[in-house]
Amino acid sequence: MHLSGTKEKIVRNLFWAVIGKSVTLLGGLLVGIVIARYLGPEQYGLMNYVISYVTIFQIIAWCGLDNIEIREESKGSIPVQVVMGTAFGLKMAFAILMVLLTIATSWWMEADNTVTLYVLIYSISIIANTFTVIRNYFTSVVKNEPVVKSEISRTLVGIVLKLVLLWYHAPLIFFVAASAFDFILLAGGYNVAYRQMIGSISDWKFDFGYAKYMLRESFPLLLTSAAVFIYQRIDQVMIGAMIDKESVGYFSTAARLVEVMMYVPMMLTQTISPILVRKRKDSQSLYEDRAQHFMNIVFWGTLILSVLVSVSAYYLVRYTFGVGYLAAVPVLQLLSFKAAGFALSTTAGCMLVIEGLQRFAIFRDGFGCVVCLMLNYLLLPRYGIMAAAAVAIASYVCAGYIADVLIPPYRHLFMRQTKTLLYGWRDIVHIKQIVKS
């Protein structure tokens, strides 16, 4: 490829992003399958319940600072040491607060103190995650290679550690601790990469005045991130609280396989979005034409994948997680269509960013969040985990499609999505039109 320096840097950055995500996702899936077969549905469900529960507080601890940090470092108007030091200080303060709140709420809600102990152990990940400020810095300078290498190393070491635990038939508490230790390894890898390529973290500086500015800027993003997480992951927490931990095991089995499916539209969106940005600069009509083709192909391609996974759900569960998880088969048959809903939503979300309309996204995601909580609360006790699967799909449809007709600046996207649903299948073989110069 004959590329300019900037384009080569972008392609190289995308390459490392894809490699890192692929290794992390596939490595996590494979070791997750082995652990699930070893622990059984009840203990595996308990572990996923703990992880999902702590992650709720992790989102709050991030306080929406990641995108603001990257933006400020890219602008270069404030010294990097001040931006990183202030972001790190804020994240650490929120992390400590959220760890205390996580443990307190678990102790108050859970009758079994063992669950609270697991929550305490895994909440260490909230503290370790404060070092994502280093990852954000490398993202701001379009240099993913150092952090991706750290993430790949973390994944491989984590896999070896968990295999050792399996070899010695370790109890569940060790696997929870190993999952938390993954984040400590990652924080250490980020620190090593930063020290080798940039300098010492002791050079970071916290600025109280700048901290107020960052909090003010990040608060809307915190609300959006919290809403997105709730309608994406709260189902496992509600299943564990309203039904039982074994049901979480079956649901999380199907969710783990669907997560791999959702990687396909996500990577297609990340790959094509720079091309759409360029088309929009050249011609609005050309952009609209390519955007429609892009949405058609991503949605219908993912829908075909969803159908294939739904049809082969028995064999996927039987020959991966094992016969002990066959109760997850009907869940996977339905939940696989969540990937199609995600494809319809994420392609529209990509266009919102390209068109500079992301400031209204909180209403979009908030709508999906409310639908998710209400429907799960009403339907879970009566219909069990199949209801959770249906609600997961409904939440994406509401947040990523129905909400677009309710928000005036997004109605043109609703029309585009409707065309995709009705006529998009015609373009499934025309993917070359998107990249044609």
C-alpha positions as CSV (number, residue, x, y, z in Angstrom):
1,M,0.0,0.0,0.0
2,H,1.3,3.4,-1.0
3,L,0.1,5.6,1.8
4,S,1.0,9.0,3.2
5,G,2.6,9.2,6.6
6,T,-0.7,10.2,8.3
7,K,-2.7,7.4,6.5
8,E,0.0,4.8,7.3
9,K,-0.1,5.9,11.0
10,I,-3.9,5.5,11.0
11,V,-3.9,2.1,9.3
12,R,-1.1,0.9,11.6
13,N,-3.1,2.1,14.6
14,L,-6.3,0.3,13.3
15,F,-4.2,-2.9,12.7
16,W,-3.0,-3.0,16.3
17,A,-6.5,-2.2,17.6
18,V,-8.0,-5.1,15.6
19,I,-5.2,-7.5,16.7
20,G,-5.5,-6.5,20.4
21,K,-9.3,-6.8,20.4
22,S,-9.3,-10.1,18.6
23,V,-6.7,-11.7,21.0
24,T,-8.5,-10.4,24.0
25,L,-12.0,-11.4,22.8
26,L,-11.0,-14.9,21.5
27,G,-8.6,-15.6,24.4
28,G,-11.3,-14.6,26.9
29,L,-13.9,-16.8,25.1
30,L,-11.7,-19.9,25.1
31,V,-10.6,-19.7,28.7
32,G,-14.1,-18.7,29.7
33,I,-15.4,-21.9,28.1
34,V,-12.9,-24.0,30.0
35,I,-13.7,-22.3,33.3
36,A,-17.4,-22.5,32.7
37,R,-17.2,-26.3,32.1
38,Y,-15.1,-26.7,35.3
39,L,-17.2,-24.5,37.6
40,G,-20.7,-25.5,36.4
41,P,-23.7,-23.2,35.8
42,E,-24.3,-22.1,39.4
43,Q,-20.7,-21.1,40.3
44,Y,-20.0,-19.7,36.8
45,G,-23.2,-17.7,37.1
46,L,-22.2,-16.4,40.5
47,M,-18.8,-15.3,39.1
48,N,-20.5,-13.4,36.2
49,Y,-23.0,-11.9,38.6
50,V,-20.1,-10.5,40.7
51,I,-18.3,-9.2,37.6
52,S,-21.4,-7.5,36.3
53,Y,-22.3,-6.0,39.7
54,V,-18.9,-4.5,40.2
55,T,-18.7,-3.2,36.6
56,I,-21.8,-1.0,37.3
57,F,-19.7,0.9,39.9
58,Q,-16.7,0.8,37.6
59,I,-18.6,2.9,35.0
60,I,-19.4,5.5,37.6
61,A,-15.8,5.5,38.7
62,W,-14.7,6.4,35.2
63,C,-17.0,9.4,35.5
64,G,-16.9,9.9,31.7
65,L,-13.4,11.3,31.8
66,D,-11.8,9.1,29.1
67,N,-13.1,10.9,26.0
68,I,-12.5,14.3,27.6
69,E,-8.9,13.3,28.5
70,I,-8.2,12.2,24.9
71,R,-9.7,15.4,23.5
72,E,-7.7,17.6,25.8
73,E,-4.4,15.8,25.1
74,S,-5.1,15.9,21.3
75,K,-5.7,19.7,21.5
76,G,-2.4,20.3,23.3
77,S,-3.4,23.5,24.9
78,I,-2.8,22.1,28.4
79,P,0.5,20.3,29.3
80,V,0.0,16.5,29.0
81,Q,1.4,16.0,32.6
82,V,-1.4,18.2,34.0
83,V,-4.1,16.5,31.9
84,M,-3.0,13.0,32.9
85,G,-2.3,13.9,36.5
86,T,-5.7,15.6,37.0
87,A,-7.6,12.8,35.2
88,F,-5.7,10.2,37.3
89,G,-6.4,12.0,40.6
90,L,-10.1,12.3,39.8
91,K,-10.4,8.7,38.7
92,M,-8.6,7.5,41.8
93,A,-10.8,9.5,44.1
94,F,-13.9,8.2,42.4
95,A,-12.5,4.7,42.4
96,I,-11.9,4.6,46.1
97,L,-15.4,6.0,46.7
98,M,-17.0,3.4,44.4
99,V,-15.1,0.5,46.0
100,L,-16.5,1.5,49.4
101,L,-20.0,1.9,47.9
102,T,-19.8,-1.4,46.0
103,I,-18.9,-3.3,49.2
104,A,-21.5,-1.5,51.3
105,T,-24.4,-2.1,48.9
106,S,-23.5,-5.7,48.4
107,W,-23.4,-6.3,52.1
108,W,-26.8,-4.6,52.4
109,M,-28.4,-6.5,49.5
110,E,-26.9,-10.0,49.8
111,A,-27.8,-12.4,52.5
112,D,-24.8,-14.5,51.7
113,N,-21.6,-12.9,53.0
114,T,-19.6,-15.1,50.5
115,V,-20.9,-13.0,47.6
116,T,-19.8,-9.8,49.4
117,L,-16.4,-11.3,49.8
118,Y,-16.2,-12.0,46.1
119,V,-17.4,-8.5,45.4
120,L,-14.7,-7.1,47.7
121,I,-12.0,-9.1,45.9
122,Y,-13.1,-8.2,42.4
123,S,-13.6,-4.5,43.3
124,I,-9.8,-4.2,43.2
125,S,-10.2,-3.9,39.5
126,I,-11.9,-0.5,40.0
127,I,-8.6,0.8,41.5
128,A,-6.4,-0.8,38.9
129,N,-8.5,0.7,36.1
130,T,-7.5,4.2,37.0
131,F,-4.3,3.6,34.9
132,T,-6.4,3.7,31.7
133,V,-5.2,7.3,31.7
134,I,-2.0,5.9,30.1
135,R,-4.0,4.1,27.4
136,N,-6.0,7.3,26.7
137,Y,-2.7,9.2,26.2
138,F,-1.4,6.7,23.6
139,T,-4.9,6.8,21.9
140,S,-4.6,10.7,21.7
141,V,-1.3,10.4,19.8
142,V,-2.6,7.6,17.5
143,K,-0.2,5.1,18.9
144,N,-2.0,1.9,19.9
145,E,0.9,-0.5,19.6
146,P,2.4,-0.2,23.1
147,V,-0.9,-0.5,24.9
148,V,-2.1,-3.4,22.7
149,K,1.1,-5.3,23.4
150,S,0.5,-4.8,27.1
151,E,-3.1,-6.0,26.7
152,I,-2.0,-9.1,24.7
153,S,0.6,-9.9,27.3
154,R,-2.0,-9.5,30.1
155,T,-4.4,-11.8,28.2
156,L,-1.7,-14.5,27.7
157,V,-0.5,-14.4,31.3
158,G,-4.1,-14.4,32.6
159,I,-4.9,-17.5,30.5
160,V,-1.8,-19.3,31.9
161,L,-2.8,-18.3,35.4
162,K,-6.3,-19.6,35.0
163,L,-5.1,-22.8,33.4
164,V,-2.9,-23.4,36.4
165,L,-5.8,-22.9,38.7
166,L,-7.8,-25.4,36.7
167,W,-4.9,-27.9,36.9
168,Y,-4.9,-27.6,40.7
169,H,-8.7,-27.7,40.9
170,A,-8.9,-24.4,42.7
171,P,-12.2,-23.1,44.2
172,L,-14.2,-20.3,42.8
173,I,-12.7,-17.6,45.0
174,F,-9.3,-18.0,43.2
175,F,-10.9,-17.5,39.8
176,V,-12.5,-14.3,41.0
177,A,-9.2,-13.2,42.4
178,A,-7.5,-14.1,39.1
179,S,-10.0,-12.0,37.1
180,A,-9.2,-9.0,39.3
181,F,-5.5,-9.7,39.0
182,D,-5.9,-9.3,35.2
183,F,-6.5,-5.6,35.7
184,I,-3.4,-5.3,38.0
185,L,-1.3,-6.9,35.3
186,L,-2.8,-4.5,32.7
187,A,-2.1,-1.5,34.9
188,G,1.5,-2.7,35.3
189,G,1.9,-3.2,31.5
190,Y,0.6,0.4,30.9
191,N,3.1,1.8,33.4
192,V,6.0,-0.1,31.8
193,A,5.0,1.1,28.3
194,Y,4.7,4.7,29.5
195,R,8.0,4.7,31.4
196,Q,9.9,3.2,28.4
197,M,8.5,5.6,25.8
198,I,7.5,8.8,27.6
199,G,8.7,9.2,31.2
200,S,7.8,8.7,34.8
201,I,4.3,9.0,36.2
202,S,5.8,11.0,39.1
203,D,5.9,13.9,36.6
204,W,2.0,14.1,36.6
205,K,0.5,17.1,38.2
206,F,-3.0,17.6,39.7
207,D,-4.7,20.9,39.1
208,F,-7.8,21.7,41.2
209,G,-9.1,24.4,38.8
210,Y,-8.6,22.2,35.8
211,A,-10.3,19.3,37.7
212,K,-13.5,21.4,38.0
213,Y,-13.4,22.0,34.2
214,M,-12.9,18.3,33.4
215,L,-15.7,17.2,35.7
216,R,-18.1,19.8,34.2
217,E,-17.2,18.6,30.7
218,S,-17.4,14.9,31.5
219,F,-20.7,14.8,33.4
220,P,-23.0,14.4,30.3
221,L,-20.7,11.6,29.1
222,L,-21.0,9.9,32.5
223,L,-24.8,9.9,32.1
224,T,-24.6,8.5,28.6
225,S,-22.0,5.8,29.6
226,A,-24.1,4.7,32.6
227,A,-27.3,4.5,30.5
228,V,-25.5,2.4,27.8
229,F,-24.1,0.0,30.3
230,I,-27.4,-0.4,32.1
231,Y,-29.3,-1.5,29.1
232,Q,-26.3,-3.6,27.9
233,R,-25.3,-5.4,31.1
234,I,-27.8,-4.9,33.9
235,D,-29.7,-8.0,32.9
236,Q,-27.2,-10.4,34.5
237,V,-27.4,-8.4,37.8
238,M,-31.2,-8.5,37.8
239,I,-31.3,-12.2,36.9
240,G,-29.0,-12.9,39.9
241,A,-31.1,-10.7,42.2
242,M,-34.6,-11.7,41.0
243,I,-34.1,-15.4,40.0
244,D,-30.9,-17.2,40.9
245,K,-27.2,-17.3,40.2
246,E,-27.5,-20.6,38.1
247,S,-29.7,-18.7,35.7
248,V,-27.0,-16.1,35.3
249,G,-24.7,-18.9,34.3
250,Y,-27.0,-20.0,31.5
251,F,-27.7,-16.4,30.3
252,S,-24.0,-15.4,30.4
253,T,-23.1,-18.4,28.4
254,A,-25.3,-17.2,25.5
255,A,-24.2,-13.6,26.1
256,R,-20.5,-14.6,25.8
257,L,-21.1,-16.1,22.3
258,V,-23.2,-13.1,21.2
259,E,-20.4,-10.8,22.4
260,V,-18.2,-12.4,19.8
261,M,-20.8,-11.8,17.1
262,M,-21.2,-8.1,18.0
263,Y,-17.5,-7.7,17.3
264,V,-18.2,-8.0,13.6
265,P,-20.5,-4.9,13.2
266,M,-18.3,-3.0,15.6
267,M,-15.1,-3.5,13.6
268,L,-16.9,-2.8,10.3
269,T,-18.1,0.5,11.7
270,Q,-14.7,1.5,13.0
271,T,-13.1,0.6,9.6
272,I,-15.7,2.3,7.4
273,S,-16.3,5.4,9.4
274,P,-13.1,7.2,8.3
275,I,-14.2,6.6,4.6
276,L,-17.6,8.1,5.3
277,V,-16.0,11.1,6.9
278,R,-14.0,11.7,3.7
279,K,-17.1,11.2,1.5
280,R,-19.0,13.8,3.5
281,K,-16.3,16.3,3.0
282,D,-16.4,15.6,-0.8
283,S,-20.1,15.6,-1.3
284,Q,-23.2,15.5,1.0
285,S,-25.2,13.5,-1.6
286,L,-22.3,11.0,-2.0
287,Y,-22.0,10.6,1.7
288,E,-25.8,9.9,2.1
289,D,-25.6,7.3,-0.6
290,R,-22.6,5.6,0.9
291,A,-24.0,5.8,4.4
292,Q,-27.2,4.1,3.3
293,H,-25.2,1.3,1.6
294,F,-23.0,1.0,4.7
295,M,-26.0,0.6,7.0
296,N,-27.7,-1.8,4.7
297,I,-24.7,-4.1,4.4
298,V,-23.7,-4.1,8.1
299,F,-27.3,-4.7,9.3
300,W,-28.2,-7.4,6.8
301,G,-24.8,-9.1,7.1
302,T,-25.1,-9.2,10.9
303,L,-28.7,-10.4,10.6
304,I,-27.6,-13.4,8.4
305,L,-25.0,-14.2,11.0
306,S,-27.6,-14.0,13.7
307,V,-29.8,-16.5,11.8
308,L,-26.9,-18.9,11.4
309,V,-26.0,-18.7,15.1
310,S,-29.6,-19.2,16.1
311,V,-30.0,-22.2,13.9
312,S,-26.8,-23.8,15.1
313,A,-27.3,-22.8,18.8
314,Y,-27.5,-26.4,20.1
315,Y,-24.2,-27.4,18.5
316,L,-22.4,-24.2,19.6
317,V,-23.4,-24.7,23.2
318,R,-23.1,-28.5,23.2
319,Y,-19.5,-28.5,21.8
320,T,-18.2,-25.5,23.6
321,F,-19.6,-25.1,27.1
322,G,-20.9,-28.7,27.3
323,V,-24.1,-30.6,28.0
324,G,-24.4,-28.9,31.5
325,Y,-25.2,-25.7,29.7
326,L,-27.9,-26.9,27.3
327,A,-30.5,-24.7,29.1
328,A,-28.7,-21.8,27.4
329,V,-29.6,-23.0,23.9
330,P,-33.1,-21.4,23.6
331,V,-31.6,-18.2,25.1
332,L,-28.9,-18.1,22.5
333,Q,-31.4,-18.8,19.7
334,L,-33.2,-15.6,20.7
335,L,-30.3,-13.5,22.0
336,S,-28.3,-14.0,18.8
337,F,-30.6,-11.4,17.2
338,K,-29.3,-8.8,19.7
339,A,-26.3,-8.5,17.3
340,A,-28.6,-7.4,14.5
341,G,-30.1,-4.8,16.8
342,F,-26.7,-3.7,17.8
343,A,-25.6,-3.4,14.1
344,L,-28.6,-1.1,13.4
345,S,-27.9,1.0,16.4
346,T,-24.2,1.3,16.1
347,T,-24.2,2.3,12.5
348,A,-26.6,5.1,13.2
349,G,-24.5,6.0,16.2
350,C,-21.4,6.3,13.9
351,M,-23.3,8.7,11.7
352,L,-24.4,10.8,14.6
353,V,-20.7,11.4,15.5
354,I,-19.8,12.1,11.8
355,E,-22.6,14.6,11.6
356,G,-21.8,16.2,14.9
357,L,-25.1,15.3,16.6
358,Q,-23.8,13.3,19.5
359,R,-25.0,15.8,22.1
360,F,-28.5,14.4,21.9
361,A,-27.3,10.8,22.5
362,I,-28.1,10.9,26.2
363,F,-31.9,10.9,25.3
364,R,-31.4,8.0,22.9
365,D,-29.5,5.9,25.5
366,G,-31.6,7.0,28.4
367,F,-34.7,5.7,26.6
368,G,-33.1,2.3,26.1
369,C,-32.1,2.3,29.7
370,V,-35.6,3.0,31.0
371,V,-37.1,0.3,28.7
372,C,-34.5,-2.2,29.8
373,L,-35.1,-1.7,33.6
374,M,-38.9,-1.6,33.3
375,L,-39.3,-4.6,31.1
376,N,-36.9,-6.7,33.1
377,Y,-38.6,-5.8,36.3
378,L,-42.0,-6.7,35.0
379,L,-41.1,-9.8,32.9
380,L,-38.2,-11.5,34.6
381,P,-40.1,-13.0,37.5
382,R,-42.7,-14.5,35.2
383,Y,-40.8,-15.6,32.1
384,G,-37.2,-16.0,33.4
385,I,-34.1,-15.6,31.3
386,M,-35.9,-15.8,28.0
387,A,-37.5,-12.5,29.0
388,A,-34.1,-11.1,29.6
389,A,-33.0,-12.1,26.1
390,A,-36.1,-10.5,24.6
391,V,-35.6,-7.4,26.6
392,A,-32.0,-7.1,25.5
393,I,-33.2,-7.0,21.9
394,A,-36.0,-4.6,22.7
395,S,-33.6,-2.3,24.5
396,Y,-31.4,-2.0,21.4
397,V,-34.4,-1.5,19.1
398,C,-35.8,1.2,21.4
399,A,-32.5,3.1,22.0
400,G,-31.1,2.7,18.4
401,Y,-34.2,2.9,16.3
402,I,-37.5,4.0,18.0
403,A,-35.7,6.8,19.9
404,D,-34.5,8.3,16.6
405,V,-38.1,9.1,15.5
406,L,-38.7,10.7,19.0
407,I,-35.7,13.0,18.8
408,P,-36.2,15.6,16.0
409,P,-32.5,15.9,14.9
410,Y,-32.3,12.2,14.5
411,R,-35.4,11.6,12.3
412,H,-33.4,11.5,9.1
413,L,-31.5,8.5,10.7
414,F,-34.8,6.9,11.5
415,M,-35.8,7.2,7.8
416,R,-32.4,5.7,6.8
417,Q,-32.8,2.8,9.2
418,T,-36.4,2.2,7.9
419,K,-35.1,2.0,4.4
420,T,-32.5,-0.5,5.6
421,L,-35.1,-2.7,7.2
422,L,-37.3,-2.7,4.1
423,Y,-35.0,-2.6,1.2
424,G,-31.4,-3.0,2.6
425,W,-31.2,-6.7,1.6
426,R,-30.7,-5.6,-2.0
427,D,-27.3,-4.1,-1.2
428,I,-25.8,-7.0,0.7
429,V,-23.7,-7.9,-2.3
430,H,-22.6,-4.4,-3.1
431,I,-20.0,-3.7,-0.3
432,K,-17.5,-2.5,-2.9
433,Q,-19.6,0.6,-3.5
434,I,-18.7,1.9,0.0
435,V,-15.0,2.0,-0.7
436,K,-15.1,3.0,-4.3
437,S,-13.2,6.2,-4.9
